[in-house]
Structures are given as structure tokens and as C-alpha cells.
Amino acid sequence: MPPTLTVAGNRHRLGSTGAPVVSRPAAGRRGFVSPPAVRILIASLLLALTAACAAPPNLASPSASSAPTGTDASTRTPGRTPTFTRTPSPTPPGCLAAPGEIRTGELDDPALSRPLPYRVFLPGCYDEQPGSRFPTLYLLHGLQATDAQWDDLGVDEAAARLIAAGEIPPLIIVMPWERRGLEYEPAIADVLVPWIDRSFRTLPTPAARAIGGLSRGAGWALRIALLHRQLFTAVGLHSPAVLSPDLFNIPFWLEGLSPEESPRFWIDIGDRDPLRPPTLELLAIFDQVGISYDWHPYPGYHAPDYWSSHLEEYLVWYSLGWD
């Protein structure tokens, strides 16, 4: 059995392994979707998600010429025009050129039904600058994956490259596992986030905290951010898959957001992703409620090659405003 370390009353076991589809509202009742339509949409989404998860892992991305056209939502004006630049800073201190490290563990807390495995990326200067604190990015994995997925995609290497180039500030990246038997939303919001802030040198404020996910992880990121608005000010949805019962609730969760409360939203998906139709429905919901977002339709599939090719763009966007 791996050794156990007690931190702030929690047993910390070292060495762990390891969209929405909402139809446009009926007239007279904003956000309402009839039960038969919901059943059809849920079935369609599950079939699409199953097919996507079964896709070969190394499909080549289509050329830019295959980008969607016509009535596709890529031709619409999004709620927020994507405006971010990658401007290198002056040469950073030598420790920032270090690759950083991934630490693995399991958080065992009385509030959890079973231990929560996680991975944490720490930037190169984390140990060398003990007086420094860092912004935090939570990245959630897709269906049937583990806390290793973002690590396997190369998010730590991408972060290290951008930090060394001065394009993003040093940050901490937390990658939890949606382990069977865990209530994931409260596990993240009520247990993991406070524990990370106690156990690592984070900047424990919403302005320095972001959450995102790919596929099913994007659905979780959206749910957690909207139900716990005090935690995050940036939410990234990469090839999003949002399932019931969130299907019914997202229009109402969004409708309660004021412009001042609303986090920044990023939504992207490939033009050959089977989850693209429900993602366009998500955009329609955002548009109807009046929520701003950054919309990025790219060429590509629901596959690792797609996500890994956009890692640096994701990280630059998450880090906007983090100095």
C-alpha cells in the first residue's frame, strides 16, 4: 500500500495511478424542453458520445478547407469576439525554464465516499521561490478516462514551454479523477479546491482560479462553475458533452447570471466531432440568455490529436489576467 501523509486533517496517499443538448425553448416558457424531446436528445447525445469515445485515438485532423460553412454556427457572431494575444515577456528567471513536475496523490477526506485521485503540475519555480503563490487551473477528463488524460495529452509540457517563453505566468494545474462511486461535483467544489488551497501555495481567490474540461469533463466544468459561482472566473469547454439532468437546468443556471457575475467562457469543437450539433445548441442557449463567450470552431475530430494540438491556445486563454 502506498505511504500515507496526513495534511490538514486529511490522509494524503502518495503514488496514485492513475452538450448540453437543449432544444430551443418553446414559446411562452423560456428554457423549457418537452420530455419526449429530451429523451430523444439524450439518446442522440449518448450515441454520439459512445461513438466518439470509440474513435481511433490518432485520427488525422482535416484540412482547414473543411471548416464548416453555411448555416453552421461558425458563421454567427458569438457573444464575445475572441481577442487574446500571445506576447512573450522579457526573459524569465532561470528556474522558470525548468520543466516543472507532476505530483500524484489521493485525497482521503471524511466528506468523500472514497479517496479522490489527482495529479498536480507544479511550475519550475515552485520550490525555488517559497514565498511565491500561483494561480490554479482545474482540468477535468473525459468519459472513461482518468486523471492521466490531460497529462498524456502533454498539458504539463505545453505549460512549461509557455512559462519559459514568458507567454503565460507560472501556474498550478490540478487534474482530478472522476472515480466511480464519487459524487464529483461536491468532491471538486467542497473538498478538493479548499484542500488544494491549504496544501499548495495557490492564490486562493476566484480571480486566480479557472476550470475546464474536455468532452464529459467539460460538462462537469460547466455544472461546477455555475453551481459554485464563488470559485471560478474562467470556464473552458473543449468538445463539450453535457448530460441529463443538467440538460433541464442549464438555461435557468445561466439566466440567473448578471454580467458582473458571469465568468469568461471558452467553447471549442472540431468540425467532424459527433458532438458538434449539441454544442451548437449550447451556443443557442448562451445567445438566448445573453451570456458572452469565446467561440472557436476548429477542424478536427473528438480525439486526442485534436485536444493536444490546441493545448497552448487553451492555456493562454485561461491565463488572461493572471500576472
TIVOVEX-786528 format. One record per residue: residue in one letter; x, y, z of N, C-alpha, C in turn. Coordinates in pm, whole numbers, plus 50000, padded with zeros to 5 digits. Atoms other than C-alpha are relative to their C-alpha. Layout:
BEGIN
AXYZXYZXYZ;...
// end
This chain:
BEGIN
M500854988050000500005000050000500875012350000;P499184987950005501385034649915500025007050135;P499934992849873502575055950211498925010650008;T501064990249978500035079650365500565011650080;L499564987849935500725115650467498775007450046;T501134992449948498345135050691500295014849987;V499864985650020497905171350585498675006450033;A501204992549964495385194450748498804990950027;G501085008949962493365165350884499584990249894;N500355009150110493245146550553501144990249978;R498985009950033495035114350469500345001349854;H499534997450136497115120050158500874988349958;R499295011950043498145087649988500815003249876;L499114996550109501165091949764500104988749899;G499715009950103501885074549437498784994149936;S501215005150065498385071249290500244996949853;T500085001750144497825056448949498875008549945;G501104994150062496295067148763499635015150012;A499964985650007476335193547539498675004449980;P501325004649965474205202647664499164998849876;V500925000850112471555191147422498685005550049;V501244993649958468775215747492499395006449876;S500624994250119466345223747214499615014350029;R500394986249980465365259547160498675000550075;P501175000049912462745269047419498705002149923;A501334997950057459085266847335499505013850037;A500534986549973457245299847312499204999950128;G500784998349879455865311947641500624993850122;R499355005749883458195291847862501484998849969;R498604999150037461825301247833500794988750065;G499155010549948464245272447868499304986650014;F500725012549982461535245647865500224990649883;V499875010350103462115213147675499034988950036;S501005010149972459325187647645500674986750030;P499395012949965460015153147799500304991049881;P499645008550114459765133947468501215005249925;A498844994450070462215157947305501264997750079;V498825002249916464555154747599500494985749986;R499585014050011464515116647576500714997649867;I499375001750131465335118347206501385006349998;L498724993050001468095143747259501034992850086;I499075007249915469635124247547500504987549929;A499605012150072469615092247341500985003349888;S499104996150109471225110247048501375003750053;L498724996049944473905125347268500794988150050;L499305011849950474715092247435500574991849885;L499485007450115475035075147097501205007149940;A498884992550057477285103046969501224999150089;L498875000549907479425102747283500644986250000;T499455013650006479785064847271500814998149874;A499255001250126480845066646908501305007850006;A498794991849991483315094346986501044993250086;C499045006649911484875075147274500614987849934;A499485011950067485275045047046500855003449879;A499244996150118487025065146775501474996950018;P498585002549989490655056546695500705012150059;P499404989049927492975077646914500865009249918;N499054991950074495215091246638499505003749861;L500544995850129492905102946362500645013049958;A499424987550049494445129646145498925010649990;S500974989050009492755163446159499795003749854;P500254995850138491085175145838500675013349973;S499364987450036492475204445650499105011750034;A500764988149966491405239745722498895002549899;S501014997750102489465239545396498694993050031;S501225007249966486965215545555499245006850113;A500694992849893485915241545814498545002049961;P501424999250029482135244245845499615013249936;T500484987950069480215268945632498495000150004;G501454999650016476675279445550499295003850128;T500814996749884474165278245835500634995650129;D499325004249879476655263646081500255012050091;A499834989049904477115284046399501355006849987;S498714993450017480695291546294499865013149925;T500214987650074479235318946075499295010550085;R500734990649917477385335146364500965008950077;T499214991249915478625364046570499864995250143;P500115005249863479465349846913499765011250099;G500264990149897478635366747238501225008250034;R498774992549979482255376847279500964996549889;T499035002550105484715380746994501334995550061;P498725004449943487885360647067501085010549978;T498954989950009490515386547145501044997250106;F498885001649909493675374547308501264998549917;T498735000550070497305377147209501024992650084;R498915007049932500395357547293501245008749987;T498894990650002503005383647380501064995350098;P498955004649909506265369847521500475011350090;S499434990649905507565387247831501514999849988;P498545000749997511225395647891500464986550054;T499465012949959513495366147960499744997550148;P500365002649860512185349948281501194994850079;P498935005949920514335338348574500294985849957;G499575013150047516285306648511499114988750045;C500805011249953514045284848726498724998449920;L501215001250080511065292848503500224991949873;A499705008250117512835275048219500024985150034;A500055014049959512735242848424498674993949960;P501235006350051510125217448310498874999050101;G501025002349900508215216548638499854985250029;E500185014149965506885184048778498534996850022;I501325005349971503755162848812500084992250131;R500125007749876502845150749160498654993050001;T501255007849996500235123549207499654996950143;G500445003449866498195115149510498534996550004;E501415002549976494825105849657499585007850123;L500554992549889492795128649878498944991650068;D500935008249922491075108650150499425008950110;D500654990649910488595130850333498704993850051;P501265005749949485645121650559498785003749917;A501154995950082483335140650321499894992049871;L499995007650125484235117050034499624985650025;S500395014149988482735082749977501184990749975;R498755007550022486165070749859501085010149963;P498934990450029489595086749801499915005549857;L500024993050129489875111749515501425000949946;P498664999050059492965105949297500145013049921;Y499754987750073494565136249138501455000449954;R498664996250042497615149248955500105015150011;V499774985649990499115183449016501295003449927;F498804994650065501515201548784500455012250079;L499404988749932503865225048970501055006149909;P499054993650093505865250748770501434999350053;G498585001649967509655251348768500475007750120;C499554991649888509995279049027499254997350129;Y500825002349881507595263849278500864997850123;D499155002849885510315250249508501065010850022;E498934990249990512925276849430499525013550053;Q500544987249954510595305749522498924997350105;P500985004249898508945295049850499085011250046;G500884989149963507455329649901498965003449896;S500924996950110505525329349573498734991650008;R501265007250015501895319749519499585000349853;F500255002250142500395308349190498514998349972;P501395002850041497045308449004499834985149972;T500305014350009495335274848967498994997249890;L500895004650106493725257348672499604985650029;Y500525013549981491495226748724499554994749864;L500325006050129491255203948419499394986250023;L500765012349980488675175748409500024991549874;H499845009350112488995144948190498674995749941;G501185004750069486555128647952499504986650050;L500645012549963484325098247979500974988449982;Q499195012250002486115065348058501505002750006;A498584996949983489425083548111500295001650150;T499594998449862491335090948433500735013350016;D499224988049975493395118348592501235000949910;A498835000050088496125108448345499745006449864;Q500304996250138494315121148035500685013049959;W499374987350037495455157548035501534998850005;D498565002549992498925146148141500484993049873;D499645007250122499025121647849499935008949876;L500114990850114497935149247611501195009649994;G498814991549997501015169047720499775013850056;V500304986649949499485197747915501145005550085;D498894995149918502455199348152501155005049913;E498954995450092504955201747866499615013049932;A500464987750063502825228147695500105011850097;A499914989449900502605248348017501445004150023;A498594996949976506355245748073500585008249885;R499514992350115507065258147719499535014550005;L500564986549998504755288047756500575008250116;I499404993049885506115296948100501425004249967;A498604996950035509705295147975500085011249897;A500024989650103508775317347680499435013250053;G500594988049944507105342447911498625003149946;E501324997650058503755338147735498874998350100;I500985001149892501875327648048500785000550131;P499315000349870502685331848417500084985850053;P499985013249937503695301648625498664997150066;L501305003749944500575282848732500054985850052;I500215013749950499435251748917498834994249922;I501085006750073497335226848719499584987750080;V500545011149921495095202448909499144991449909;M500715009350088493785171548729499414988650084;P500625010549919491325150948939499374989049915;W500595011750067489875116848850498544998650044;E501395002949968486125111648829499874985050026;R499965014149965486425078549006498594994950028;R501325005949977483425055449017499685000250150;G500424999849860481475059949340500175013550067;L499844986649946482445096449394498875009149952;E500884989250043479955125049389500915011249955;Y498904992050056482155145149157499855014950028;E500164985549982480645179849187500385004550141;P499584995649867480855183149568501434995850033;A498625004149975484135163949567500985010749952;I499124989650054485695190949349499805013150076;A500274986549949483965222149481500175001150151;D500034998949854483635214349852501214993950070;V498905007049935486635192149919501345002849933;L498704998950067489355193449653500515014449995;V499534986150013489505231149593500525005450133;P499454995249873489815240249964501284992750041;W498815007549961492335212350017501225004349918;I498904995250083494485223649723500495013550052;D499604986849950494455259249861500754999050132;R499285001849873495605246450201501354993249981;S498845008850012498195222350070501065005049903;F499064994450096499825241949785499935015350008;R499934985549992500855278149750499215006349884;T500884994250101497885289449542499705014550035;L500674987349974496345323749506498534996550021;P501325005849972493095313649679498865009749980;T501094990950033490755337949504499394995849867;P500605003750128488255332949220500725006049880;A499344993550112490165357649003501244992549954;A498805007650033493165334149010499714985249990;R500395014150006491225301848962499104997949879;A500785003350120489875286148640499724985149999;I500345014150014488225253248549499644997349855;G500355003950136487855234748220500004984949989;G500015014350021487365200548075499794996949854;L500255004650135487175180347759498924989350003;S501085009650014484145160347648499135000250127;R500845000449879482275148647961500585009050108;G499394991049902484785168148171499565014449981;A500514986550025483565199948001498605001650059;G501324999449938480025191748111500105001750150;W499804998549856481245187648467500515014050034;A499454986649973483245220148448498905010549998;L501094990350010480145239248337499094998950121;R500895001949884477975224248611500635005450127;I499334995849876480525230248886500135015250005;A499804985550001481235266048779498695007550020;L501264992949987477555275648754499344997850136;L500585002749869476555259449083500875005350114;H499094994949897479575273349269500685012449944;R499544988150070479935308049126501115007350074;Q498984993149923482235319249405501394994349977;L498725006950012485035296149289500815003949878;F499254998850124485965303048926499555012249919;T500344988850088486135332648689500334997149853;A499805004050139487045313448372499624985349987;V500505013750021485425281748231500264996249855;G499705004750134486735262547930499254987349967;L500775011650044484515238247739500584995249868;H499305005250116486515217147495499294987349952;S500815011150053484385193947274498974995750104;P500805002749881481695195947543498924989449980;A501115009549991479305167947639499315002450133;V500774997049879476605177747888498794990850002;L501055010049992474165151148007498885004350094;S501104997849908470845149948192500494996750141;P501094990349997469725163248443500435014349970;D499564986550034471895193248356499285005349877;L500744996550121470015192848028498845009550029;F501154991849965466985207848200500425013350065;N499704989249908468825231848428500895011149944;I499024990250048471495249748223499365013349961;P500594986950032469135276448079499675008250123;F500354992849879467995285248430501245004250077;W498744996249934471525284748576500615012149932;L499434988850074472695308048301499165012650016;E500884988449996469655330448322500175008050128;G499804992949874470485339248680501295007750008;L498694993349998473915352848589499865014549956;S499884986250044474445390048580501335001549926;P498724998050069477205403948354501175000850097;E498924998849903479215411448667500384986450058;E499755013249942478875375748798500574990249899;S499695010150101479425357648470501504998049985;P498605002650032482785340448429500245001549851;R499675000950142484605341148099499754985649956;F500235013350055483555311847881500754998449868;W499395004150126485515294447604499294987349956;I500625012150056483785268947378500684996949868;D499425004150128485555249547102499604985749969;I500295013750043484855218246899500444998549855;G499595002850136486045201646580498824998749905;D501105000450097484015202846259499554985849969;R500385013950024483965164546241499724992650131;D500325005849869483105158946607498524996450003;P501435003649996479825139446653499235008050104;L500684991849901479055162246949499815014549954;R500144986250048479045193246729498545004950001;P501394995049997475205195346686499545004250139;P500424995249867474515195947062500825011850049;T499224988349961477365220647105499415012749940;L500664988450060475615244146862498725003550075;E501164997449915472515240147078500435007450126;L499474992949883474635251147374500245014749968;L499794986150040475655282247184498675007549993;A501314993650011471985289347115499465003750138;I500444997149864471235287247486500745012150055;F499224988549954474065311147568499515012849934;D500464988150072472885335147299498645004750051;Q501354996449958469285333947415500005006750137;V499954994449864470165340947777500825012850002;G499194988050006472645367747673501334998850070;I498715002549936475825351947810501115001049896;S498874998750092479115361747643500904987850007;Y499105011450005481585335147535500965001849883;D499055000850112484585329147310499734987049926;W500385011750081483595305347028501124997049901;H498885004050084486315286046846499664987149925;P500215011950082485175262046569501294996749925;Y498745004150061488235242746455499784987949909;P500005013050067488905214946204500424989150099;G499535010949916489135181646381498904990750047;Y500865010649949487605151246547499905000950153;H500065001949855486685141046901501094990150037;A498865009049989490145126846952501185007050065;P498844994149932493425132047141500805009649913;D499244991050087495145147546838499395013949996;Y500684987150004492545174946833500345008150125;W499804992549876492915184647201501475003750020;S498584996949979496695182047212500475011249908;S499574989550093497005204846909499595014050045;H500494986949955495175232747094500385003150145;L499684998149858496735229647440500555013950029;E499394987049972498795261347413498975011249990;E501064989950009495775281647298499134999850125;Y500795001049879493775268447590500705006950117;L499274994949885496485277247841500155015149995;V499894985450013496985312347704498675006550038;W501314994249968493245318947728499714999350150;Y500265001349856492925305348083500805010450080;S499104991649920495835327148198499765014949979;L500264985850021494395360148070499685006850133;G500234992849876494525384748356500844995250116;W499135005049894496975364048560501405005849978;D498684993750013500125384948611500964993450099;
// end
